[in-house]
Amino acid sequence: MKIVAMIPARLASTRLSEKLIRDLAGTPVIVRTYEAVKQTLLFDEVYVVTDSKKIETIVLAKGAKVLFSSTHHATGSDRLAEAASQIEADLVINVQGDEPFIDKQSLERLIEVFKGDAERKVDLASLMTPLLDEEEAKNPNVVKVITDLSGKALYFSRSVIPFNRSGLRANVVFKHKGVYAFRKQALVDFSQLSIGPLEQAESIEAIRFLEHGRVLQMVETPNDSIGIDTLEDLERAEQLIKIRS
């Protein structure tokens, strides 16, 4: 099985301008993410997929392989679908460019889903982690997910799900981490699927798979890394690097 990692890296960003090329403890965010993925030694190839010459120049200097994509994509997975058609791979792991703390253990758990799926029932797998902070759970920028008893995704939302009507703390709220593992054909197919009303309402790309009846296996990880979406995230990430070093 040829396993490839792809890192979508769009220069434009809404909440933090050009966040992927911002300095994070002396190194651009996108370079830290690339190096974190590379250092896991899990992949036959690691590509940065971008629409930006600025990003290309920065990552090429670090030895990264770059694939260019159109600027007109609704989601990171749509961007990767275009790039995936250019390469040979059985499994494509989508790691967001703003995830400099992605860890090997979580990625290994995703890959194991497919190694153990002899009947090829799973098209796509993704990560989730327990969400213990009530304020974070209420934050619409944090995507929540619920699954069936075998861990297959039922729905994603920016609202708190499940709603705890009983008032008891029996249900764990899970945060969806935007790391996906696709069979290559499933990724190519993704961009051909129409955007349905639920994806449009929530603005969550994973819902597209569910609206079209595909199987999306969720994988629990205890590791909740910092994604860089705001200036506060960047400052937290800087502090974490200082602590680790």
C-alpha positions in Angstrom: 0.0 0.0 0.0 1.5 3.3 -1.1 0.7 6.0 1.5 1.1 9.6 0.7 0.6 12.7 2.9 -0.7 15.9 1.3 -0.7 19.2 3.1 -3.2 21.8 1.6 -1.6 25.2 1.9 -3.7 28.1 0.7 -2.1 31.5 1.2 -5.4 33.4 1.8 -7.0 33.0 5.2 -9.9 34.6 6.8 -9.2 35.0 10.5 -5.4 35.3 10.4 -3.9 36.9 7.3 -1.4 34.7 5.5 -1.1 32.5 8.6 0.8 29.7 6.9 3.8 31.9 6.3 3.8 33.6 9.7 6.7 33.1 11.9 6.4 30.4 14.6 9.4 30.4 16.9 11.7 31.2 14.0 10.1 29.0 11.4 7.1 29.5 9.2 3.9 27.6 10.2 3.7 25.6 7.0 7.3 24.5 7.3 6.7 23.3 10.9 3.7 21.3 9.7 5.7 19.8 6.8 8.6 18.8 9.1 6.2 17.3 11.7 4.6 15.1 9.0 7.9 14.2 7.5 9.4 13.2 10.8 6.8 10.6 11.5 8.4 8.4 8.8 4.9 7.0 8.0 4.7 8.1 4.3 6.2 7.2 1.0 5.9 10.8 -0.1 4.9 14.1 1.5 3.6 16.9 -0.7 2.6 20.5 0.0 -0.3 21.4 -2.3 -0.6 25.1 -2.8 -1.9 27.9 -5.0 0.9 30.3 -3.9 4.3 31.0 -5.2 5.3 32.5 -1.8 4.5 29.2 -0.1 6.2 27.2 -2.9 9.5 29.2 -2.5 9.5 28.8 1.3 8.9 25.0 1.4 11.1 24.2 -1.6 14.0 25.7 0.4 13.3 23.0 3.0 13.3 20.2 0.4 9.5 19.7 0.2 7.8 18.4 -2.9 5.2 20.8 -4.2 2.0 20.3 -6.3 0.2 23.3 -7.6 -3.6 23.6 -7.6 -6.2 26.1 -8.7 -7.2 29.0 -6.4 -10.9 28.2 -6.9 -11.6 25.4 -4.4 -14.3 25.3 -1.8 -12.3 23.1 0.6 -8.9 21.7 1.3 -10.1 18.3 0.2 -11.2 19.7 -3.1 -7.7 21.1 -3.5 -6.1 17.7 -2.8 -8.5 15.9 -5.1 -7.1 18.0 -8.0 -3.5 17.2 -6.9 -4.2 13.5 -6.2 -5.1 12.9 -9.9 -1.4 13.7 -10.7 0.2 11.0 -8.5 0.3 7.3 -7.7 -1.1 6.4 -4.3 -3.4 4.0 -2.5 -4.1 6.1 0.5 -3.9 9.9 0.9 -3.6 11.5 4.3 -4.8 15.1 4.4 -3.0 17.1 7.1 -4.0 20.8 7.3 -1.2 23.2 6.8 -1.9 24.9 10.1 -1.3 21.8 12.2 2.4 22.1 13.3 1.9 19.7 16.3 0.4 16.8 14.4 1.6 13.6 16.1 2.7 10.2 14.8 0.4 8.1 17.0 -2.8 9.8 15.7 -1.7 9.3 12.0 -0.8 5.7 12.7 -4.3 5.1 14.0 -5.8 6.5 10.8 -3.6 4.3 8.6 -4.5 1.2 10.6 -8.2 1.6 9.8 -7.4 0.9 6.1 -4.8 -1.9 6.8 -7.5 -3.7 8.7 -10.3 -3.1 6.1 -9.9 -6.1 3.9 -13.4 -5.7 2.5 -12.7 -2.1 1.6 -15.9 -0.8 3.3 -14.3 2.4 4.5 -13.8 5.3 2.1 -12.6 7.9 4.5 -11.4 8.1 8.1 -10.8 11.1 10.3 -9.7 12.0 13.9 -11.7 13.1 16.9 -10.7 13.9 20.5 -12.8 14.3 23.7 -13.8 17.9 24.2 -13.7 18.6 28.0 -13.9 22.4 28.0 -17.5 23.6 28.0 -16.7 27.0 26.6 -14.7 25.4 23.8 -17.7 23.1 23.1 -19.9 26.1 22.6 -17.5 27.8 20.2 -18.9 27.5 16.6 -15.3 27.5 15.3 -14.9 24.1 16.9 -16.5 21.3 14.9 -18.2 18.6 16.9 -19.0 15.0 15.7 -21.3 12.2 16.8 -20.9 8.6 15.8 -22.7 5.3 15.8 -21.6 2.5 18.2 -18.9 1.3 15.8 -17.4 4.8 15.4 -18.9 5.7 12.1 -19.8 9.4 11.7 -23.4 10.2 12.0 -23.2 14.0 11.9 -20.9 17.0 12.3 -21.9 20.4 13.7 -20.7 23.7 14.9 -23.4 23.4 17.6 -22.9 21.2 20.7 -23.9 17.6 19.8 -25.3 15.6 21.3 -27.7 17.9 23.2 -27.7 16.7 26.9 -31.4 17.0 27.7 -31.1 14.9 30.8 -28.5 17.2 32.4 -26.3 14.3 33.2 -22.7 14.1 32.0 -23.2 10.7 30.4 -22.3 11.8 26.9 -18.8 12.8 25.9 -18.6 15.6 23.3 -16.1 15.0 20.6 -14.1 17.6 18.7 -13.4 16.8 15.1 -9.8 17.3 14.1 -9.5 18.2 10.4 -7.1 15.3 9.5 -8.5 12.9 6.9 -7.3 9.6 5.4 -8.8 8.9 1.9 -8.6 6.0 -0.4 -7.3 7.8 -3.5 -10.3 7.2 -5.6 -12.6 8.4 -2.8 -10.7 11.6 -2.7 -10.9 12.1 -6.4 -14.6 11.3 -6.3 -15.1 13.8 -3.4 -14.6 16.8 -5.7 -17.3 15.5 -8.0 -19.9 15.3 -5.3 -22.3 18.2 -5.1 -22.4 20.4 -2.0 -25.6 19.5 -0.2 -27.8 21.8 2.0 -26.3 20.5 5.3 -22.7 21.1 4.2 -23.7 24.5 3.0 -25.5 25.4 6.3 -22.6 24.2 8.6 -19.7 24.9 6.2 -18.1 21.6 7.2 -16.6 19.6 4.3 -16.9 16.2 5.9 -20.7 16.5 5.8 -20.5 16.1 2.0 -19.5 12.5 2.4 -22.4 11.8 4.7 -25.0 13.5 2.5 -23.9 11.3 -0.3 -24.1 8.1 1.8 -20.4 7.3 2.1 -18.8 5.6 5.1 -16.7 7.9 7.3 -14.9 6.1 10.1 -13.9 8.2 13.1 -10.8 7.4 15.1 -10.4 8.6 18.6 -7.1 10.1 19.7 -6.2 11.6 23.1 -3.9 14.1 21.4 -5.5 17.5 20.8 -2.9 19.6 19.0 -3.1 23.3 18.5 -4.3 24.4 15.0 -3.3 28.0 14.0 -6.5 29.9 13.2 -6.1 33.1 15.2 -3.3 35.3 16.6 -4.0 33.8 20.0 -3.4 30.3 18.6 -0.1 31.5 17.2 0.9 32.8 20.6 -0.1 29.6 22.4 1.8 27.6 19.8 4.9 29.7 20.4 4.7 29.2 24.1 4.3 25.4 23.7 7.4 25.3 21.5 9.4 27.2 24.1 8.2 24.8 26.8 9.1 21.7 24.7 12.6 23.1 23.9 
